[in-house]
């Protein structure tokens, strides 16, 4: 009974936070899509708000300070319902270690089943038409084998030769570094999503960034025990630039 209630609350949290797409949403090759009954979604959202009326007050207070939160319960429910690709991480658990987000998941690393976990703190965000930089710090990184294996990866983990306190150094020496990883050192990794060809070629995204980022950007991403928050920063001086971009879009 408790598990059913928890699942319903997580579903409601996802809906209330706006993280669920309705039935009939288009499915991309690399995006997880949720196929949900509209009535069930509505009932779950109403039930969640009834059980957590303080969420309404919290959302109003945070919005006044340009701070918006998503319940971690929503993210947990979303990952449990998502139709992920076959090789995607499994058994995803989401928690918090304020101000960091704690994630644990099962992955297949070069044929070696692993359980990986880490606390992830976002310490840099820079969004513009030329860059989508996100800096993350990883701490308390743990790797555990799921069963016996004699693979090179398993041998490294068993030997203790991997310095998990500096995951950036491990990433830096990967043979095929993903294009989005632009910096990796010690416990820090910097991603620039604009280095991904599909994103860099998205003209609609660039137009939207040209309008929004001069006046509004992300100041911080942080957590408390039950939520992840995105804090925004307003820049009124960028209004002329945003208006110019909007006019260019209409031209």
C-alpha positions as CSV (number, residue, x, y, z in Angstrom):
1,X,0.0,0.0,0.0
2,X,2.8,2.4,0.9
3,X,4.6,1.7,-2.4
4,X,1.4,2.5,-4.3
5,X,1.0,5.8,-2.5
6,X,4.7,6.7,-3.1
7,X,4.3,5.9,-6.8
8,X,1.2,8.0,-7.0
9,X,2.9,10.9,-5.3
10,X,5.9,10.7,-7.6
11,X,3.6,10.7,-10.6
12,X,1.8,13.7,-9.3
13,X,5.0,15.5,-8.6
14,X,6.2,14.9,-12.2
15,X,2.9,16.3,-13.6
16,X,2.8,19.3,-11.2
17,X,6.4,20.1,-12.1
18,X,5.6,20.0,-15.8
19,X,8.1,17.2,-16.6
20,X,5.6,14.9,-18.2
21,X,4.5,14.9,-21.8
22,X,0.9,14.0,-22.6
23,X,-0.3,11.0,-24.5
24,X,0.5,11.3,-28.2
25,X,3.8,13.2,-27.9
26,X,6.2,12.7,-30.7
27,X,9.0,10.1,-30.0
28,X,12.6,11.0,-30.9
29,X,15.3,8.4,-31.5
30,X,17.3,9.5,-28.4
31,X,14.6,10.9,-26.2
32,X,12.6,9.0,-23.6
33,X,8.9,9.5,-24.2
34,X,6.1,8.8,-21.7
35,X,2.8,7.5,-23.0
36,X,0.3,8.4,-20.2
37,X,-3.4,8.4,-19.9
38,X,-4.6,12.0,-19.6
39,X,-7.1,11.2,-16.8
40,X,-4.5,9.3,-14.8
41,X,-2.1,12.2,-15.1
42,X,-4.7,14.7,-13.9
43,X,-5.7,12.5,-11.0
44,X,-2.1,12.0,-10.0
45,X,-1.4,15.7,-10.1
46,X,-4.5,16.6,-8.0
47,X,-3.7,13.9,-5.5
48,X,-0.1,15.1,-5.2
49,X,-1.1,18.7,-4.5
50,X,-3.7,17.5,-1.9
51,X,-1.0,15.5,-0.1
52,X,1.6,18.3,-0.4
53,X,-0.3,21.6,-0.2
54,X,2.9,23.4,0.9
55,X,4.2,22.9,-2.6
56,X,2.0,25.7,-3.9
57,X,3.2,28.2,-1.3
58,X,6.8,27.1,-1.9
59,X,6.5,27.5,-5.6
60,X,5.0,31.0,-5.3
61,X,7.7,32.2,-2.9
62,X,10.5,30.8,-5.1
63,X,8.9,32.2,-8.3
64,X,9.1,35.7,-6.7
65,X,12.8,35.3,-6.4
66,X,13.2,33.8,-9.9
67,X,13.8,30.4,-8.4
68,X,11.9,27.3,-9.6
69,X,11.9,23.9,-8.1
70,X,11.1,20.4,-9.3
71,X,10.4,17.7,-6.6
72,X,12.9,14.9,-6.7
73,X,9.9,12.6,-6.5
74,X,9.0,13.8,-10.0
75,X,12.4,12.9,-11.4
76,X,12.3,9.4,-9.8
77,X,8.9,8.7,-11.2
78,X,9.9,10.1,-14.6
79,X,13.0,7.8,-14.9
80,X,10.9,4.8,-13.8
81,X,8.3,5.4,-16.5
82,X,10.6,6.5,-19.3
83,X,11.1,4.2,-22.3
84,X,14.9,4.3,-22.4
85,X,17.0,2.7,-25.1
86,X,18.2,-0.9,-24.4
87,X,21.7,0.2,-23.7
88,X,20.8,3.1,-21.5
89,X,21.5,3.1,-17.7
90,X,19.1,1.1,-15.6
91,X,17.8,1.1,-12.0
92,X,18.3,4.8,-11.7
93,X,18.1,6.2,-8.2
94,X,17.9,9.9,-7.5
95,X,18.5,11.7,-4.2
96,X,20.3,14.7,-2.9
97,X,23.4,15.7,-1.0
98,X,22.8,19.5,-0.8
99,X,23.7,21.4,-2.8
100,X,24.5,18.4,-5.1
101,X,22.3,15.9,-6.8
102,X,23.1,12.3,-6.0
103,X,22.6,9.7,-8.7
104,X,23.1,5.9,-8.7
105,X,22.6,3.7,-11.7
106,X,23.6,0.4,-13.3
107,X,25.6,0.6,-16.5
108,X,27.4,-1.7,-18.9
109,X,31.0,-0.5,-19.3
110,X,32.7,-2.3,-22.2
111,X,30.8,-5.5,-21.4
112,X,31.2,-5.1,-17.6
113,X,28.0,-4.6,-15.6
114,X,28.6,-1.9,-12.9
115,X,26.8,0.0,-10.3
116,X,27.9,3.6,-10.3
117,X,27.0,6.5,-8.0
118,X,28.2,10.0,-7.5
119,X,27.2,13.4,-6.0
120,X,26.9,15.9,-8.9
121,X,27.2,19.7,-8.2
122,X,26.7,22.1,-11.1
123,X,29.1,25.0,-10.5
124,X,29.0,26.8,-13.9
125,X,26.3,27.5,-16.5
126,X,26.8,29.8,-19.5
127,X,24.1,29.7,-22.1
128,X,24.4,31.7,-25.4
129,X,24.0,31.3,-29.1
130,X,27.6,30.1,-29.3
131,X,28.0,28.0,-26.2
132,X,26.0,25.9,-23.8
133,X,28.6,25.3,-21.1
134,X,27.8,23.4,-18.0
135,X,30.5,22.8,-15.4
136,X,30.0,19.9,-13.0
137,X,31.9,18.7,-9.9
138,X,31.8,15.0,-9.1
139,X,32.4,13.8,-5.5
140,X,31.9,10.6,-3.6
141,X,32.2,8.6,-6.8
142,X,31.8,4.8,-6.3
143,X,32.0,1.9,-8.7
144,X,30.9,-1.7,-7.8
145,X,30.9,-4.8,-10.0
146,X,27.6,-6.5,-10.5
147,X,28.8,-10.1,-10.5
148,X,32.1,-11.7,-11.3
149,X,34.1,-10.5,-14.3
150,X,37.6,-10.8,-15.6
151,X,37.4,-7.9,-18.1
152,X,40.0,-5.2,-18.1
153,X,37.5,-2.8,-16.5
154,X,36.7,-5.3,-13.7
155,X,40.5,-5.8,-13.1
156,X,41.1,-2.1,-12.7
157,X,38.2,-1.7,-10.2
158,X,39.3,-4.7,-8.2
159,X,42.9,-3.5,-8.1
160,X,41.9,-0.1,-6.7
161,X,44.1,1.6,-9.3
162,X,41.4,4.0,-10.3
163,X,41.5,7.3,-8.5
164,X,37.8,7.9,-8.1
165,X,38.5,11.1,-6.1
166,X,39.6,12.7,-9.4
167,X,37.1,11.4,-12.0
168,X,38.0,14.3,-14.4
169,X,41.5,12.9,-14.8
170,X,40.0,9.5,-15.8
171,X,37.7,11.1,-18.3
172,X,40.5,13.1,-19.8
173,X,42.3,10.0,-21.0
174,X,39.3,8.2,-22.5
175,X,40.3,7.0,-26.0
176,X,37.2,8.5,-27.6
177,X,36.2,11.6,-25.8
178,X,32.7,12.8,-26.6
179,X,32.7,16.1,-28.4
180,X,30.6,17.7,-25.7
181,X,33.4,17.3,-23.1
182,X,35.6,20.4,-23.5
183,X,37.4,20.2,-20.1
184,X,38.2,17.5,-17.6
185,X,40.5,17.9,-14.7
186,X,40.6,16.5,-11.1
187,X,37.0,16.4,-9.9
188,X,35.6,18.7,-12.5
189,X,34.2,18.2,-16.0
190,X,32.9,20.9,-18.3
191,X,30.4,20.2,-21.1
192,X,29.6,22.4,-24.0
193,X,26.5,21.0,-25.7
194,X,26.9,23.3,-28.6
195,X,29.8,21.1,-29.6
196,X,27.3,18.3,-30.4
197,X,26.7,18.6,-34.2
198,X,22.9,18.0,-34.0
199,X,22.6,20.8,-31.4
200,X,24.9,23.2,-33.2
201,X,22.9,22.8,-36.4
202,X,19.6,23.6,-34.7
203,X,18.7,27.0,-36.0
204,X,15.5,27.2,-34.0
205,X,17.3,26.7,-30.8
206,X,19.9,29.4,-31.7
207,X,17.1,31.9,-32.4
208,X,15.4,31.1,-29.1
209,X,18.7,31.6,-27.3
210,X,19.4,34.9,-29.1
211,X,16.0,36.2,-27.8
212,X,16.1,34.8,-24.2
213,X,19.7,34.7,-23.0
214,X,20.4,38.5,-23.3
215,X,17.7,39.1,-20.7
216,X,17.5,35.9,-18.7
217,X,20.0,33.2,-17.9
218,X,20.6,30.5,-15.3
219,X,22.4,31.6,-12.2
220,X,22.6,28.4,-10.3
221,X,21.3,24.8,-9.9
222,X,21.1,23.4,-6.4
223,X,19.2,21.0,-4.3
224,X,17.6,20.7,-0.9
225,X,16.4,17.4,0.7
226,X,13.4,17.0,-1.6
227,X,13.9,19.3,-4.6
228,X,16.2,20.5,-7.3
229,X,16.1,24.2,-7.9
230,X,17.0,26.3,-10.9
231,X,17.8,30.0,-10.0
232,X,17.5,32.5,-12.8
233,X,19.1,35.9,-13.3
234,X,17.5,38.8,-15.1
235,X,19.6,41.3,-17.2
236,X,17.4,44.3,-18.1
237,X,20.4,45.8,-20.0
238,X,20.2,43.0,-22.5
239,X,16.6,44.0,-23.5
240,X,17.6,46.0,-26.7
241,X,19.7,43.0,-27.9
242,X,16.7,40.6,-27.3
243,X,14.3,42.9,-29.1
244,X,16.7,43.1,-32.1
245,X,16.9,39.3,-32.2
246,X,13.1,39.1,-32.1
247,X,12.8,41.7,-34.9
248,X,15.3,39.7,-37.0
249,X,13.2,36.6,-36.5
250,X,10.1,38.3,-37.8
251,X,11.9,39.8,-40.7
